[in-house]
Structure formats: C-alpha cells, structure tokens
Amino acid sequence: MKDTHKHHGLRNQLVKLIERKGISDKNVLTAISNVPRHLFMDSGFVDFAYQDKPFPIAAEQTISQPYTVAFQTELLKVKPNQNILEIGTGSGYQTAVLIEMEAKVYTIERQKELFKKSTLFLPKIGYNPKKMVFGDGYKGLPENAPFDGIIVTAGAPFVPKPLLSQLKIGGRLVIPVGGDIQTMTLFVRTSEKDFEKHELGNFRFVPMLKKRN
Ligand code: SAH
C-alpha cells in the first residue's frame, strides 16, 4: 500500500485537530504529519487511520490515539540523537514518530506476534530503531542505560523502579499509571536520588503485563 496525496491531506487535517486539542511542539506536529499511520493498521481499519482514535492491532492490543502519542512525545522533549527507550512497541507507530524526531530508539515488546511484525515492518518503510527487543518492559534495558527519555505506552499498575534508575540526570520518564484509567505521569530526574513528579490528566491504555507471551 502507498502513501498518497489523499493520505497527506487527511494527515494534515489530523495535525490541525491535534493542535487544536493543545499540542504546540512543532517537531511533534511535523513528526505526526510525516508518519503514514495507515500503514501501521490492519487492513480492515485503514480507512479510519486518520481519525483521532485508537484502533485494534494484533494480539488484542491497540495502536494508540494520535493525540495521546503526540501528548506523550511532547512531554518527553525529544532532541536529535537522544537515547529513548520505549516500552510497548505494538504497531511501531510511536517508534516511528520518535525516529522522525531523530531519536535513537530502543523499544521493547512482550507479544511475540507484534514483535515479529514490527521488526519486519519498520525497516521496510525506512524506520530503523537502534534496537528492538522481545522482552519484559518492567525491567527496562539496563545494558543500554542510561536514557534521556523513557516512554511507556501501556497502563502501568505501578512505576517500575528499574525505569527510574535507568534515566540520566535530567532524563524524563513518561508513564500512564493506574488501573482501568491511568494518570499520565512525568518523572524528571533532578539528581542521583531525586525525581520531580508531575501528573497530567487521565488516559486509557491497554494494561502493561508481566513476562513475555
Ligand atoms: N506504542 C504502541 C502502543 C501499543 S499498545 C503503538 O504505537 O502502536 C501497548 C503495547 O505494550 C502492546 O503492544 C503490549 O503488548 C505492550 N506491552 C504490554 N506490557 C508490556 C511489557 N511488560 N513489556 C513490553 N511491552 C508490553
């Protein structure tokens, strides 16, 4: 499937909508306008790709709503060449947005099916993460730490300690914390021992689960 003028037009409308909802970081908006979201979705949903909604992907997971992707990405304050860890590769859409922002992306997925799919798909359309891991995001990725930013794209019942400890000083962890409904939470590491915590509204993600599947 191709990326056509029609898709570009729909994407520009989506970007305008996200801007109206409060996203102002130009780099984030540019990234959203560049990533062909329709290619990340199952064929049955392709026509809906530029609605601001989450949609089912394989393994009972979802591709996040574009506004949510933009909101989390804005909170990360990504700069070129930063090392970013993503927990929950899923469709690879958020990964692609981070790569558009010139981040070096490490991404972990616990569902084999999704891991296999995104590992083949992302490079095929020109997005090359630094590392794609089939594993448990609760542990983070100690061998590649510390990170400038960590983004969790599943609802976490609690904040995993390894993720906090794998942040650089000045690094940012963006994580939805809670049960059925989660609070988007930003941690900024201000020293070896200290973290600032900000709570930024409610969201609804698929739950972060333990172990691989
Ligand atoms: N970033 C994705 C969002 C996918 S939904 C996208 O843009 O499409 C959340 C993903 O997190 C799912 O694919 C789910 O399988 C994965 N996940 C859940 N628990 C996990 C864990 N402990 N470690 C890694 N990935 C996990």
Residues whose N, C-alpha, C, O or C-beta is under 5 A from the ligand:
A	BS01	SAH	Q61 T62 I63 S64 I87 G88 T89 G90 S91 G92 Y93 Q94 I108 E109 R110 Q111 L114 G135 D136 G137 Y138 T153 A154 P207 M208 L209 K210
